[in-house]
Amino acid sequence: MAYTSFTPETRVQEAQDGTAFKINDASTWSGESGSTSYCVVRLFHYAADGTITQYDDYAMITGIDKTKFNEYLGIDGHIIEITDLTISGASAGSVFADGYYLVKMIYSDGTYAVGSEPYYDNYQAFLAKARCKARKLPSKLSWPFTDDVYRINRDIHLLRMWLDSAEDAADLGKENEYRHIIALVNDIFDYYSIAECF
């Protein structure tokens, strides 16, 4: 029997060091979460050149083991480490590349045909490296403020605002707007010669 009244939704938060993300359930269930027998996370990275990288499915339920799925349903959510992910069977690396991501969660109670299962698409901006680089800018300040220092301080404020705007654009699925904002952010990093953080 299919879910009778199920509205899937997730919350996703990237780790500050870019090595993982947490996924929490925000779905509306009608007491049927326990009947879920299949649940995977399908992750896509959309590169600036238009290339889409699909990660291999990450199973939240393996056989009868629902440990990950139950964590996902719980208040603390489930943490997915990049070291537990693969791309075409190969390691996905040690840190998520900054960029525009789709985190797709697919559910089934065993009654859905493949491709017809309920799912939720969560668009995200993974910006751990950019936020780390943004934190390096204040080290260039000094007190009292001169006009030059004031301009740097203004740039810091605007940079953080634009990073928030990039995340908002991704949350709303506005990929082009996200790319425009990130190009501006990267210009600021180049101007101030801010190198990679990790």
N, C-alpha and C positions, 0 to 999 in steps of 0.2 A: 504494500500500500504506500503510495507517495505521501510526502509531507502534506498535511491538510492546511496549515496556516503558518508558513515559514517565510520570513523576510530576512534574507542574509545581509549582514553588514559586518565589516571589520574595522579595527583601528590599527594603524601601523606606526611604529616609531623607531627610527634608526638609532643605533648606539652612537654615543659621542665619538668613539674612536673608529667608527666605520666598519667594524668587524662583524656586526650582527644587526638584526632588527627584531623588535618585539611585535607580536601580532596578538591582538585581543579580540574576543567575540563581542560584537555589539548587535547581534541579530535578535529578531523577535521570533521566539520559538513558541509552539503551542504544546510544550511538554514532550516534544519528540526528538530532542537532541540525542537521547539515549539510543534511538533506533538508527543513528548514523553509522554506517558500516564502511564508508569510503569518504576520505577527505584529503585533498592535496592542495598544496600551495604551488602555483605556477607563476614564476617570476620572469619578467621581461625587462630588458634595459634598452632604451631608445637612445642611440648615440647621436651626436650632433650632425654626423654625415648621413643620417637616415638609416644606418644599419640597426637592425633589431636583433639583440642576442636573447635567446630563450634559454633559461636555466632548466635543467632536468627537474621533473616534478619532485617535490618534497612531500613525502607521505606523512600525514598527521595520524593515520591509523595504519598499523601493520599487522595483518591477521586479526587476532583478538586483542592485541595490545593497543589500548586507547590512551596511553599515558600522555602523549603529546597533545592529543585532542582535548583531553580533560584539563590539561594546563591551559590550553587556548580558551576553553570555556570559563576557567576560573578567573578570579579578580586580578591576578598577577600576569595573566597571559602566558604565551609560550615564546621563548627566545630561539631564533634561528640563526646559528653561527654560519658565516660564509664558508668556514672550513667544512661544514656538513653539506655544502651544496656542490653540484657538479654541472658542467656544461658539456654536453655530448660525452658524458662519462669521465671527463677530465676535471681536475681540480678547478674550482671557480676563483681561486686566488686567496689572498689573506685580508684584503680590504675591498669593500665595495667602491667602485669608481663613482665619483660624483656624477649625478645625472638624473634623468627622468625615468621613472620606473613604473611598471604596472605590477601590482601584487594581486593576483587573481586567486580566490579561494573557491574550490569546487567541492560540493557536498553530494552525497547520495545515501539513501537508505537501502539500496540494492534493487529498487524498482524502476529506475530510470535507464533508458537506453543511452549508450555512450554518445556524448555530445548534447544530450538534452537535460543534464543534471542542473540543479540550481547552482548559481555562482554569484560572486560579488567581485567587481573590479574596483580596486583601490589604487588610484594614481598617487604617486609620491615623488617628492624631490629628495634624493639622498644627497646631502650637502655637508657631510662630516668634515671633509678636507677643507672646503671653503670656509666653514665656520671656524675651524682651527686656524686657518690663515688670517681670518678677520681678527682673531684674538691677538695676533702678533702686531697689529698696527698701533695699539696704545703705547707700546714700548718706545715709539718714536716721539712721544710727547714730552713736554717739559713745562714747568710752571715758573713764572707767570706766562700767560698766553701772549704771544706776539701775534701779529696778523698771520704770519706763516703757520704758526702752531694752531691758530684758530681754524684756518682752512683745512689742515690735516684732521682736526677734531670734527669738523663738519663732514669731511669725507668718510670718517669712521662711522658717524651716525647714519649717513646716507647708505653706506655699504650694508650695515646691519638691517636697515629698513628694506633694502632691495633683496637681501637674502630672505627675509620674511615674505616679501612679495613673490619671490620665486617659488617658495613653498606653497603659498596660497594659490598661485597659478597652476601648479601641479595638482593640488587637491581638487581643483575645479576642472581638471582635464584639459587645460589650455596649454598645449605643448608649445605652440609657436610663441606665445607670450613668455612662457618659461625660458625658452631659448634666447629671446631678446634680452631679458633681464640678466641672465647668466653671462651673456657676452659682455654686457656693461660691467658686471662684477669682475670678470676676468681682466678687463681693461684696467680697472683700479688696481688689482693685484700686480699687473705688469708695471704700471706707473710707479708703484711703490717698491717694486722688486721683491715682492713677498714670495718666497720659495715654498715648495711643498712642505707640509707639516709632518706627514708620515707616509 
